[in-house]
Amino acid sequence: MSVLISIIIPIYNSEIYLKKCIESVVNQTYKELEIILLDDGSTDASREICEEYEKKDRRIRLVRLTNKGVSNARNLGLKIATGEYVSFIDSDDNVDPNFIMKMYDSCKKNDTEICVVNVNYEYSNQIERPLQLETKILSKEEYYKALTGGAKGFVTNKMYKKSILNDIYFDTEITIGEDLLFNVKVAKNVKRISILNEYLYNYYQNPKSAYNSTYNEKKISEIYAYDKVLEIVKEKSLENLIFYKYEYLKLSIQQKQQYKVTKCKNTEIYIKIKKSIEKYYKEIMTSKQISFKQKLYILISNRCFKLLKFLKFIKNRVI
């Protein structure tokens, strides 16, 4: 008998992308699925689309919610999921037909509790692959370090064994950065993680999403998420703490530049961002664990952001 796998999909006003998302899930080559659609109070046609699919596919369960955010919806999905494994998919994204099958096979073959796959970044006119993971098995400590880079902190390019998620939920106070915080919490329960060098998750770059929108007060939530991440890493993976501090510093500088570019006028927020930069700047710039290239990036991006943008432009033109 096949193992049941739960797929949790939080939905809010996704009518444009939702059918493509659900179609990619119901047409998975792995069939023993529990598909949990969580409509987070949509005001467009998303709920009607979900109802249509619920009638057609017995594996689909639609849960209707009042709008409380993606973390609240995912948490409810975790509470009602009955599968032995769990995956998360965002409603404006879609997945390869073998997304579930290949991750499940990797977990069983390698006796791992999490499987991570590569991600396609889908823009309106092109696809980019900034994440290039190699197929390998990671230990707990290796996984802690791996989570600091790019899409490896996402929850959507992973499959989790449900038993390692006991009493671990998304922080509903965090609006950006909740994925990484969740993964760092989960890491303490993991022994082995499999990485699969296959591009199986398609991440749509929605210019209206919280992450891609112009700077607003909600975005500093990502810095608050990293503050909580650092507390966990300090206790559970001290040897990787410096790498998380580097990512924290890089994030803070990026937020400062975005604040300036979008001409945000909230002085209180700007002061908080500047303090977050000062917090670990000296430690990072003097650490032997941080490479010269990384330090140079910090130096240029913090002081000469326009130069950094120009160098990236030249690099892209040459390539």
HUQUI-V204113 format. One line per field, one symbol per residue. ss: DSSP state (H for helix, E for strand, L for the rest). phi: phi as a letter, one per 20 degrees, with the letter a starting at -180 (. if undefined). A space follows every 50 residues. Layout:
ss->???
phi->???
This chain:
ss->LLLLEEEEEEELLLLLLHHHHHHHHHLLLLLLEEEEEEEELLLLLHHHHH HHHHHHLLLEEEEEELLLLHHHHHHHHHHHLLLLEEEELLLLLEELLLHH HHHHHHHHHHLLLEEEEEEEEELLLLEELLLLLLLEEEEHHHHHHHLLLH HHHLLLLEEEEHHHHLLLLLLLLLLLLHHHHHHHHHHLLLLEEEEEEEEE EEEELLLLLLLLLLLLHHHHHHHHHHHHHHHHHHHHLHHHHHHHHHHHHH HHHHHHHHHHHLLLLLHHHHHHHHHHHHHHHHHHHHLLLLLHHHHHHHHH HHHLHHHHHHHHHHHHHHL
phi->.fffceddcfcbldgfdfffffgfefeffeeecdddedeemgddegffff fffffecffecedecefcofffffffgffefdffcccdcefedbcfgdgf gfffgffffdldeccccfceeedfcacdcfeceefaddegfffgffffdl ffefefdccdfgfedgmdcfffeddcofffgfffffgfeddccddcebed ddefeefefgfefffbffffgfffffgfgffffgedbgfdgfffffffff ffffffffgffelfdeffffffffffffgcgffffdffeeffffffgfff ffdcffffffffffgffff
